[in-house]
Amino acid sequence: MRGFLSPAVRPLVTDTQRAFRVLSRHRRTKLARAAQTTLVKADQWGRGDAVAPEVAKALEAGLKALGKKK
């Protein structure tokens, strides 16, 4: 039981990452292609894992563009 006195380390997830996670697989795939990355990397970003900064910026821009069309 090592480490039971320290709190669990949880990644901080932003609102845009939460919005990405609720999208359908097809929509997430389209955003990943637009960001020139794979769906795996895009899903990792949605969970709060570390990805390249340019991928994160491209996914955020894609989500903002998706919201403007409504």
Long-range contacts (C-beta under 8 A, 24 or more apart in sequence): 11-47, 11-48, 11-49, 12-48, 13-46, 13-47, 13-48, 16-59, 16-60, 16-63, 16-64, 17-45, 17-46, 17-47, 17-48, 19-63, 20-45, 20-46, 20-59, 20-63, 21-46, 21-47, 27-66, 31-59, 31-62, 31-63, 31-66, 32-59, 34-58, 34-62, 35-59, 35-62
